[in-house]
Amino acid sequence: MTDVIRMHETSKWFGEVVAVNNLSVAIGPGVTGLLGPNGAGKSTFIKLALGLYAPSRGSVDVFGAAPRNNLDALRRIGYCPETDAFPEGMTGREFVYWNMRFHGMAHAAAQSAAREALARLRMDHRMDDRIAGYSKGMRQRVKIAQAIAHRPDLVFLDEPMSGLDPEGREELFAFIRDYARDGRTVLVSSHILHEIERVTTHVVMLRNGSLLAHGDVHEIRDHIAERPIETPCAAEHAHAITVSCPDPRGLAAAFLHHDAIVQMDFARDAVTFRTRDPHRLYEEINARVIDENIAITAIVCPDDNLQAVFAYLTE
C-alpha cells in the first residue's frame, strides 16, 4: 500500500509548548481516524500535513513530497476545518462556487461542482439561501461540501460531526465510507471515539502530542491482551467476553479450570470471562453451547472498542 501521508520524527512546538512530539507515522488510502482528547495534537497534525505549519524538526511528506507551498500536492487535498468563518451574506452555493474558482476551475465547472457537492451533502434544497440563516448542521454540511467539491484524493475532516443531528451523522458516516471506496484517503479527526467506529477501525491515537497507537483497533486490543500475565492489572487488560444466559454459574463451572481464563465476573443473568485467548474461548463456548444445548441470549465483547482501548492505553 502506498503511503499518502508520512511523518518521520516530526515535532512542532510554539515557544515552550510542544504540540507534536517526535511523531513517526504513515497513512495510506482508506479512512483513518485521528483520535485523542482536546489538546492531543490532532489539529496540529492536520496543519502540518496541509503545509500550513512547517515542522520544527523532522519531516512531513504528502504524496511523496513536502506539502508546504507545494501547489501540485495541495490541489489534490480537501480540508474541512473545525471552525468556520463564513461570509454570512453569501449563499451556500456561492461559497462553494467561489472556493472552486479560487481552486482554478472555470465558471461552468465550478458551478457544476458546487451543485453536485451540496447535493451529496443533502443541501440542494437550501443551497441558494443565505448562510446567515443556516443552522449549525447546515453550515457544517457546506464546509464539507467545499472540501470535496473538487474531488480531492486526500480529505481532512476536522471534527466533521459537530453540529449534525443524529440523522445527519448517519448520512455523513455513509458518505465518508463511500468517498474512500475509490482509493481515496480520508482522515477524520475526532475526540468522540464511538463516532470513528462508525466509519473505520484504522486509527492513529495521539496523546500530549505523541503517538499512543497506530493500526487496526482490534489488533491494538490484541497487543494489549498479550502483555505478560504477571503485570499489574493483567485481568483488566485481558479480553472480556460476556455471555448472557439463564444459568451463568452453571456455564462458568464448565470453564472453571480453563487455562486461558484470567478472571470470571457474575451478574444476574450473565457471566463475563476475562481471557488472553479470545478466539479459542469463543470457539469453545460455541461448541459447548451446541453440544450441551445450553440456552444463551447473547455473547458480546464489551471492551473491544475504541473507548476501552484508549482507556487501557492511557492507564
N, C-alpha and C positions, 0 to 999 in steps of 0.2 A: 504494500500500500504506500502510495506517495504521500509524504508529509506536506501538508499545506502550510501549517504554522510550525516553526521550530524556534525554541528559545534555548540558549546554551549559556549556563552560568550567568543568567541575566539578573541584574539588580537595578532598582530605580529608587533613588532617595531624593527627598526635598528637604534641604537643610539637614537637620538631625533625625528627620522622620524617614524610616525605611519602609517604603510601600510594597516593594517586591524584593525578595532577598534570595539571591543565588539560585534562581529558578532554571531548571533544565527540563524541558517537556516538548513532545512532538505530537501534533494533532493532524489526523488525516480526514478524508471525506466522511460524510455522515453527520449525525447530530451528536454534539458533545455538550454536556452540562458543565458549566463553570460554577462551582459551588463554594460557599463559605459564608460566614456571618458578615454583617456590615463591618467594613474596615479590614477585611481579609486581603484585599489587593485585587479584587475582581475587575473593577473599573480601570485600574492602572494597567493590568494585564491587557485589557482590550485596547487601551490607548497606545500602549507600546506596539501592539500588533497592527494598529492603524497607522503608525508612524506619527501620531500626534505628540508622543513623547519619544525622545532619544534615550536609550538605556544609559544609566550611569556607569555600568560595567557589563561586560558580556555582549552577546549578540542576539538579534531578532531577525529571523527570515520569514517572509511570506511569499509563497510561490517561488521559493529558491533565491530570493534577494531581499535586501533590507528594504522595508516599506517606506521609510521616511523620504519624502519628496520623490517617490517612485511612482510616476503617473501611470505607467503600464500596469503595475500591481493594483494601484488604488482604483482604476477603472473596473476592476473585477471584484470589488468589495462593496457591500452594502452595510449600513450602520444605523441601528435604531438606538439612540441614547436613552438613558434612564429618565432624564428630564426633558422638558420641551420649552421652546421659546418661539411660538408661532406668531406670525403677523396676523393679528386677530381679524382684520378686515378682509382677508383672503378667504376664498372657498377652499375646501379640501382638494378639489380637482386642480385649482390654480397652484396650490402649494406643491403638489406632486409634479405638475407640469413644469413649473419653473426649476425645480430640482433636476428634472431630466434635461432641461435646456442647458443648465449650468454643467451638466454631465457631458454635454456635447451633442445631444440629439437634435435633429431638425424638428421644425414645428409639428409636422404631421405625425412623426414617430413619437414625439413627446406627448402629444395629445392621446394617441392610442395607448401608450404605455401607462399613462396616468389613469385612464379609464379602466384598463384591464386590471391594474394592481388594486385599485379601490374596489372594483367588483369582487376580486378574490378575497378581499378583507370584509366583504358584506357592507360596503359603504356606498354602493351605487345609487341608493335612494336618497342619500344625503350629501353626495359629493359636491353639489352646487349650492349648498348652504354655507353661510359664513362660519368660519372656525369659532368665532366668539360664542356661537350658540351651541357648540358641541358639548356633550358630556365628556367626562374624563376617559371613558372607554372609547368613545368615538375619536378623540384626539390620539389615543394610543394606536388605534387602527390606522389612522393617517400616517403616523410616524413609521409604522411597519410597512405601509404601502410605499412610501418614498424609499425605504431601504431595499425593496425587492423589485421595484418597477423596471429597472434596467437589467433584470435577470442576472444578478452577480453570481460568481462561482463561490464566493465566501460571504456569509452574512453574520454580523454580530448583532445579537438581540440582548440588550442590557435591561433586565427586569421587565420583559415584554408583557407579562400577565397583569401588571399593575393597572388597576382601574377597570378591568374587564369583569363583567358579571359571569356567573357560572357557565351559562350557555356560550358566551364569548370565549371563555377559556378553553372549553371543549373544542370549539371551532379552530382556535389558534393551535392547540395541540395537534389536531389533524392536519392543519396547514403546514406546520413545521415538519412533521414526519413526511408529508407528501413532497415538500420542496426539496428535501435532501435525497429523495429516491433516485434522482438522475445523476448522481455522482457529485452533487454539490456539498459544501461544508457549511454547517450551521452551528454557531457557538452561542449557547443560551446561558446567560448569567442569571443566577437567582440565589436568594438565601432561603427560599421555601423549597425544601427538599422533595416533598411529595409531588410538586409540580413537575420537576425534572423527570421523575419516574414515569410520567405520562408520555414522554417523548423519546427517552433514551435510557440505556443502562450504562453508557460510556461517560465517565465523569473525570473532571480534574478538580480535586478538592484543595482549597487554599486555606491557610490559617496564619494570621500575622505576617502575610506576605510570602510565606514559604509553602512549598509543595507538601501537602499532607498525604495524598494518594492520587494515583492516576491509573485508569483502566476500567474494566467492566466491574460494576459494583458487586456482582456475585463472586467474581474471582478475588476481589479485595476482601470480601467477607470470608472466603475460604482461607485466605492467608492469615487472617486474624485468628480463625479457629485452629490453625496449625501451630500456634505458639506452644512452647513446651508446657506440658500439663502441670509441672511443678511451680510455674509462675503464679504470683498472686492474681486473684480474680479469674482463675482458669475456667471456673464454671460459668461466669458471666460471659466470657468470650467464646464459649462453645456454642454451636448452633442450637437454637431452641425449636423443638417440634412439638406442637400442641395437638393432642388427639382428643376430640370431644366424643364421649360415649356414655352410656348409662352406668357402666361399672369401671370407672377409671382405675381403681385399686386392683381389680382383678386383672385388667390388662397389664398394669405395671408389674404385677407379680411374675408375669411370664418373662420380663426383661430385667429382673432384679439383679442378676449377676452378669449382665451383658457387658463385655469388656470395652465397648465404645461409649457407654453412658457415663457421664460425669456426675449427673445430679438428676433427681426427679422432684417435681413440684406438683401439688394437687390443688385443684379447685373442685367445686361442687360436682360438675359433670365433665371434668377434663383432667388429663394428666399432661404435664409438659416435661419432655425428655430433653436434657442438655447433652449433646453428643459431639464428638470430634470426627465422626464419620457419618454425616447425614445421609449420603446416598445409600450406604449399606443399611442404615437403620430404616429408611423409607421402605426399602425392598423387603426387609424382614417384618416390618409392621404390616405391610400389604399382604405378604404371604400368610402370616398368622391369622389375619382377619378373614382371608378367603378359606384357609384350611379348617379353621375352627368356627367359621360362621359367626364371628363376633360383630355385634351391631355397633357401628360408629356413625357419627353425623358429620364430622369434618376432620381434616388434617391440614394444619396450616403451619407456616414458619414465621412467627411474629417478628423476628428480628432480622429477617433477610430483606432489609430495605435501607434506603439511604439514611433515614433518620437514625436508625440503630447503628449503622456502620460509622456514621460521623461521630456519634456519641462514643463508641468504642475507641475510635482513633484519637479522640481528644481527652480521654480519661487521664 
